[in-house]
Amino acid sequence: MRYPWIDEYLMAKKGVSQNRENWNWIRYMIGEKMFAAVCLDEQDVPYCITLKLKPEEGELLRRQYQDIYPGHYMNKVHWNSIRPDGAVPDELLKELLDKSYHLILAGFSKKKQAEILAGE
């Protein structure tokens, strides 16, 4: 995989945990809500990275990068997948992962957001 830093990057975010219960995916969660996943094949080799974006941004990025496509096994309007050996620049992927994190975080109450960000 071209992005060996992804696990460390995501786990460093406040309130993030990992869940590997379903489909051989490494799911990155805030509470019970997933904001990103690294999908693994039968040999545990990543075949896509999935994250959530605002629909208009996801659509624009899909037109700009052939390695970004509608979310694998997910709602194709809100979720996007990225080929782990593709040409999406590292800094762009980090930006997209941050956006996904903040989109999911925004779905919590203000009180819960404050608790998560305080590390409680």
Secondary structure per residue as TSV (DSSP state, phi and psi in degrees):
chain	resnum	aa	ss	phi	psi
A	1	M	-	360.0	140.0
A	2	R	-	-73.8	-17.2
A	3	Y	-	-116.6	67.0
A	4	P	T	-66.2	-14.3
A	5	W	T	-82.0	-10.4
A	6	I	H	-59.3	-43.9
A	7	D	H	-62.3	-50.1
A	8	E	H	-61.4	-40.3
A	9	Y	H	-62.2	-47.0
A	10	L	H	-72.9	-39.5
A	11	M	H	-70.0	-17.1
A	12	A	T	-78.4	-10.8
A	13	K	S	-77.2	147.2
A	14	K	T	-60.9	132.9
A	15	G	T	76.0	10.1
A	16	V	E	-91.4	137.7
A	17	S	E	-131.3	167.9
A	18	Q	E	-110.9	145.7
A	19	N	E	-138.8	127.9
A	20	R	-	-120.3	27.1
A	21	E	-	-73.0	-31.1
A	22	N	S	-119.2	139.2
A	23	W	T	59.5	17.2
A	24	N	T	60.5	41.0
A	25	W	E	-109.9	144.9
A	26	I	E	-95.1	105.9
A	27	R	E	-98.4	132.0
A	28	Y	E	-102.1	123.1
A	29	M	E	-122.6	149.6
A	30	I	E	-115.2	111.1
A	31	G	T	62.0	-124.7
A	32	E	T	-99.2	8.4
A	33	K	E	-107.7	126.5
A	34	M	E	-80.5	138.6
A	35	F	E	-120.6	-14.0
A	36	A	E	-159.4	157.3
A	37	A	E	-149.9	144.2
A	38	V	E	-108.9	115.9
A	39	C	E	-92.1	129.0
A	40	L	E	-111.3	146.4
A	41	D	-	-85.9	-170.6
A	42	E	T	-63.3	-23.7
A	43	Q	T	-97.1	14.6
A	44	D	S	61.6	30.4
A	45	V	-	-97.9	128.3
A	46	P	E	-61.6	134.7
A	47	Y	E	-118.9	-12.1
A	48	C	E	-164.0	156.6
A	49	I	E	-116.8	126.3
A	50	T	E	-116.5	137.7
A	51	L	E	-150.9	163.6
A	52	K	E	-101.9	138.4
A	53	L	-	-138.4	163.1
A	54	K	-	-62.0	141.0
A	55	P	H	-52.3	-44.1
A	56	E	H	-67.0	-34.8
A	57	E	H	-71.2	-42.7
A	58	G	H	-59.6	-43.2
A	59	E	H	-62.1	-44.1
A	60	L	H	-62.2	-45.8
A	61	L	H	-64.8	-35.7
A	62	R	H	-63.0	-32.9
A	63	R	H	-75.4	-29.1
A	64	Q	H	-85.4	-30.5
A	65	Y	-	-128.3	122.0
A	66	Q	T	-69.0	-16.6
A	67	D	T	-89.8	4.8
A	68	I	E	-114.2	127.0
A	69	Y	E	-143.6	167.1
A	70	P	E	-54.0	144.3
A	71	G	-	-48.9	126.2
A	72	H	T	-69.0	118.3
A	73	Y	T	61.0	22.0
A	74	M	S	-129.8	173.8
A	75	N	-	-60.6	118.6
A	76	K	T	-72.9	-12.2
A	77	V	T	-82.0	-42.7
A	78	H	T	-100.9	-23.6
A	79	W	E	-110.8	144.1
A	80	N	E	-131.9	146.8
A	81	S	E	-117.6	151.4
A	82	I	E	-129.0	132.4
A	83	R	-	-68.6	127.0
A	84	P	T	-71.2	-11.5
A	85	D	T	-116.2	22.0
A	86	G	S	-87.6	-161.2
A	87	A	S	-108.5	16.4
A	88	V	-	-72.4	122.8
A	89	P	-	-59.9	146.1
A	90	D	H	-54.0	-46.1
A	91	E	H	-64.2	-36.1
A	92	L	H	-67.0	-44.3
A	93	L	H	-61.0	-42.0
A	94	K	H	-60.4	-43.1
A	95	E	H	-61.0	-43.2
A	96	L	H	-67.7	-39.2
A	97	L	H	-64.1	-39.3
A	98	D	H	-62.8	-43.5
A	99	K	H	-62.7	-42.3
A	100	S	H	-62.0	-46.0
A	101	Y	H	-55.1	-48.4
A	102	H	H	-70.7	-32.6
A	103	L	H	-62.3	-45.3
A	104	I	H	-70.6	-42.3
A	105	L	H	-57.2	-39.5
A	106	A	T	-64.4	-18.4
A	107	G	T	-76.7	-10.8
A	108	F	S	-87.5	160.0
A	109	S	-	-62.6	159.2
A	110	K	H	-59.1	-38.1
A	111	K	H	-63.5	-47.3
A	112	K	H	-65.9	-38.7
A	113	Q	H	-58.0	-46.0
A	114	A	H	-61.5	-41.4
A	115	E	H	-62.6	-44.8
A	116	I	H	-62.0	-47.8
A	117	L	H	-70.3	-22.9
A	118	A	H	-83.6	-8.2
A	119	G	T	81.3	23.8
A	120	E	-	-88.1	360.0
